[in-house]
Amino acid sequence: MLDINIPGVQPLRLTHLILDYNGTLARDGSLLEGVAERLEILAKHLEIHIVTADTFGSVRTQVAGLPVQLAVIPPDNQAQAKAAYIENLGPANSVAIGNGRNDALMLKQAALGIAVVQTEGAATEALLAAEVVTPGIVDALDLLLSPDRLKATLRL
């Protein structure tokens, strides 16, 4: 569990990290540098889930051996599938990270939604649904590894 007490805001008691894959953890189907190491560390505190339609067909190979649960969803109705996934886990105890239009519902639903803006860009819907926006996935994961940074960003 990851407990984050933010002044003026309800404390976050996070147990699940839900991640988009392409555009968030990966570019063109390949895991981005620095991600695997951070997921290994975060897995000691959070149950990690990757939810993806696997556009490039590479996610299974790329995350093999990582402490993650993988959910490959159908290419249709991805936004609803991601929202249903997070609903089943419990939104109040979840942090979600994504960049796409199909991530906006899960970002909005999660207790903490983080949008990333990387080389693929980020959909406006994802940016508006998130509580925090970072310039990349490493920065987003580092916020969870150093939660005092979140306190500085989200306090009232």
C-alpha positions as a printed Julia matrix, in Angstrom:
156×3 Matrix{Float64}:
   0.0     0.0     0.0
   1.08    3.54   -0.69
  -0.27    6.15    1.74
  -0.08    9.77    0.62
  -1.29   12.51    2.94
  -1.86   15.72    1.02
  -2.65   18.85    3.08
  -6.26   19.94    2.64
  -7.2    16.83    0.66
  -8.54   13.4     1.6
  -5.56   11.03    2.18
  -4.79    8.62   -0.63
  -4.57    4.93    0.32
  -3.41    3.37   -2.94
  -3.19   -0.36   -3.56
  -3.43   -0.55   -7.37
  -1.48    1.1   -10.18
  -3.25    0.83  -13.54
  -1.19    1.68  -16.6
  -1.86    2.15  -20.28
   0.89    0.61  -22.43
   1.43    2.24  -25.84
   2.11    5.95  -25.55
   2.49    5.61  -21.78
   4.93    2.81  -20.91
   6.07    2.18  -24.47
   6.77    3.84  -27.78
   6.03    1.86  -30.95
   5.48   -1.23  -28.79
   8.84   -1.11  -26.97
   9.09   -0.43  -23.24
  10.71    2.93  -22.52
  14.03    3.2   -20.74
  13.82    3.38  -16.95
  10.3     1.95  -16.72
  11.12   -1.66  -15.82
  13.33   -0.67  -12.9
  10.69    1.63  -11.45
   7.93   -0.96  -11.82
  10.08   -3.45   -9.9
  10.38   -1.0    -7.0
   6.73    0.09   -7.07
   5.56   -3.54   -7.06
   6.71   -3.73   -3.43
   3.96   -1.21   -2.57
   1.31   -1.49   -5.28
  -0.33   -4.18   -7.35
   0.55   -3.19  -10.92
  -1.84   -3.69  -13.84
  -1.21   -2.98  -17.51
  -4.41   -2.61  -19.54
  -3.9    -2.4   -23.29
  -5.27   -3.35  -26.69
  -1.63   -4.17  -27.58
  -1.58   -2.29  -30.88
   1.89   -3.56  -31.81
   1.47   -7.11  -30.46
   4.58   -6.83  -28.3
   3.38   -6.25  -24.73
   3.69   -9.87  -23.55
   7.32  -10.05  -24.63
   8.17   -6.57  -23.38
   6.81   -7.07  -19.85
   7.79  -10.72  -19.42
   9.36  -11.18  -16.01
   8.03   -7.91  -14.6
   5.78   -8.02  -11.51
   2.66   -6.89  -13.38
  -0.76   -8.24  -14.21
  -1.48   -7.9   -17.91
  -4.95   -7.41  -19.37
  -5.15   -7.33  -23.16
  -8.51   -5.84  -24.1
 -10.34   -5.92  -27.45
  -9.66   -3.03  -29.84
 -13.3    -1.86  -29.66
 -14.67    0.15  -26.73
 -11.28    0.48  -25.05
 -12.27    3.45  -22.9
 -15.18    1.52  -21.42
 -13.07   -1.62  -20.94
 -10.41    0.35  -19.05
 -13.04    2.06  -16.93
 -14.66   -1.3   -16.11
 -11.26   -2.74  -15.19
 -10.56    0.03  -12.7
 -14.12   -0.17  -11.35
 -13.58   -3.88  -10.57
 -10.36   -3.1    -8.68
 -11.83   -0.23   -6.69
 -11.28    3.32   -7.93
 -10.83    4.76   -4.42
  -7.61    2.79   -3.98
  -6.26    3.2    -7.5
  -3.82    5.42   -9.32
  -4.0     5.39  -13.12
  -1.51    6.65  -15.69
  -2.23    7.17  -19.37
  -2.06    9.53  -22.31
  -4.82    8.64  -24.75
  -8.42    9.52  -25.3
  -9.22    5.94  -24.35
  -7.54    6.53  -20.96
  -9.62    9.54  -19.93
 -12.37    7.58  -18.16
  -9.93    5.55  -16.08
  -7.93    8.68  -15.2
 -11.12   10.4   -14.06
 -12.31    7.35  -12.11
  -9.09    6.7   -10.2
  -8.4     8.33   -6.85
  -5.32    9.76   -8.59
  -5.1    10.15  -12.36
  -1.78   11.06  -13.97
  -1.52   11.98  -17.65
   1.8    11.78  -19.45
   2.81   13.87  -22.46
   5.52   12.09  -24.41
   6.51   11.72  -28.07
   3.01   10.52  -28.99
   1.49   13.51  -27.26
  -1.57   13.32  -25.05
  -5.27   13.63  -25.82
  -6.97   16.71  -24.44
  -9.56   14.47  -22.78
  -6.8    12.65  -20.86
  -5.23   15.92  -19.73
  -8.55   17.28  -18.49
  -9.4    14.04  -16.65
  -6.09   13.86  -14.75
  -5.2    15.49  -11.43
  -1.54   15.7   -12.47
   0.22   15.98  -15.85
   3.88   15.01  -16.27
   6.28   15.25  -19.22
   6.91   11.51  -19.22
   6.32    8.13  -17.63
   9.56    8.14  -15.65
   8.49   11.43  -14.05
   5.04   10.0   -13.3
   6.44    6.85  -11.69
   8.95    8.93   -9.75
   6.04   10.9    -8.25
   4.82    7.65   -6.73
   8.32    6.77   -5.55
   8.72   10.23   -3.97
   5.19   11.14   -2.83
   6.24   14.43   -1.23
   6.37   15.76   -4.79
   2.67   14.97   -5.12
   1.99   16.82   -1.88
   3.61   19.93   -3.31
   1.53   19.67   -6.48
  -1.88   18.74   -5.06
  -2.16   20.49   -1.7
  -4.83   23.14   -1.23
